[in-house]
Amino acid sequence: MTTQEIAQKLCEHISNQTERQGLDELYAADAVSVEPMSPPGMDPVTTGVDAIKGKHDWWDNAMEVHDFSMEGPFVNGDQFSMIYNMDCTDKSNGQRWQGKEVGLYDVQNGKIVRETFFMMPMG
């Protein structure tokens, strides 16, 4: 698959809430996920698709999503980016927040090998 095709497929999986299938289909087994603003107690770098699935499990259990939208993909060579807009409540403390996040994805040999997220809390 080309970078454009991978980007489109990722968007489809996110829209259809089939992200786990997308992880299996689109990510390299040793993919790396970087969250510079990771939650307290969590490592900002996650390595391996199984560990990335665990990060998705944490999100699903920790957050109630009220609204979510995305813009993109924006493809440039072997990279693409997405913009995510979120309105969520942290289930542990009931705090509601809105945020915008940019995801930058690196593709090699037809698989996503790295994702890096840049969060901008909105309130």
C-alpha positions in Angstrom: 0.0 0.0 0.0 1.1 3.6 -0.6 1.3 6.1 2.1 -1.9 7.7 0.8 -3.7 4.4 0.8 -2.5 3.7 4.4 -3.6 7.1 5.5 -7.1 6.7 4.0 -7.5 3.2 5.5 -6.5 4.6 9.0 -9.2 7.3 8.6 -11.7 4.7 7.7 -10.9 2.6 10.7 -11.1 5.6 13.0 -14.4 6.6 11.5 -15.8 3.1 11.7 -14.4 2.6 15.3 -12.4 -0.4 14.1 -9.0 0.9 15.3 -7.9 -2.5 16.6 -8.3 -4.0 13.1 -6.4 -1.0 11.7 -3.5 -1.6 14.1 -3.3 -5.2 12.9 -3.6 -4.3 9.3 -1.6 -1.1 9.0 1.1 -1.1 11.7 4.4 -2.8 11.8 4.8 -5.3 14.6 7.5 -3.2 16.2 5.8 0.2 15.6 6.5 3.0 18.1 4.0 5.4 19.5 5.2 8.7 21.1 2.9 10.8 23.4 5.1 13.6 24.7 2.2 14.7 27.0 1.5 11.2 28.3 -0.7 10.8 31.4 1.1 10.6 34.8 2.7 7.3 35.4 2.6 6.3 31.7 5.8 6.1 29.5 5.7 8.6 26.7 7.1 6.0 24.3 5.2 2.8 23.6 6.9 0.1 21.5 5.2 -2.7 19.6 1.7 -3.0 18.2 0.5 -5.1 21.2 1.6 -2.4 23.6 -0.1 0.3 21.4 -3.3 -1.8 21.6 -2.9 -1.6 25.4 -2.7 2.2 25.1 -5.9 2.2 23.2 -7.5 0.0 25.9 -6.4 2.4 28.6 -8.0 5.3 26.6 -11.3 3.4 26.1 -11.5 2.7 29.9 -10.3 6.1 31.1 -12.2 8.5 28.9 -15.8 9.1 28.0 -15.8 10.7 24.5 -18.6 13.2 23.9 -17.5 14.4 20.5 -14.7 13.6 18.1 -13.8 14.8 14.7 -10.7 14.6 12.5 -9.2 16.5 9.6 -6.9 15.0 7.0 -5.1 13.0 6.1 -2.3 15.4 4.9 0.2 13.3 3.0 3.8 14.3 2.4 6.1 11.6 1.0 6.4 8.7 3.5 4.6 10.6 6.2 1.1 11.8 6.9 -0.6 13.8 9.6 -4.1 14.0 11.0 -5.8 16.6 13.2 -8.0 15.2 15.9 -10.6 17.3 17.9 -11.8 15.8 21.1 -14.4 16.6 23.8 -13.9 14.1 26.6 -14.5 13.5 30.3 -11.8 11.8 32.4 -13.7 9.0 34.1 -11.4 9.0 37.1 -12.2 12.5 38.2 -15.2 13.7 36.2 -13.1 16.5 34.6 -14.4 17.4 31.1 -11.9 18.8 28.7 -11.5 19.7 25.0 -8.4 19.3 23.0 -6.8 19.3 19.6 -4.1 16.8 18.7 -1.9 16.4 15.7 -0.9 12.8 14.8 2.2 12.5 12.6 2.6 9.0 11.1 5.8 7.6 9.5 5.4 4.8 6.9 8.1 2.3 5.7 7.6 -0.8 3.6 3.8 -0.3 3.5 3.3 -0.1 7.3 3.1 2.6 9.9 6.3 2.4 11.9 5.9 5.4 14.1 3.2 7.7 15.3 3.9 10.9 17.3 1.2 13.0 18.9 1.2 16.7 19.7 -1.6 17.8 22.1 -3.0 21.2 22.6 -5.5 21.3 25.4 -8.3 23.7 24.7 -10.0 23.9 28.1 
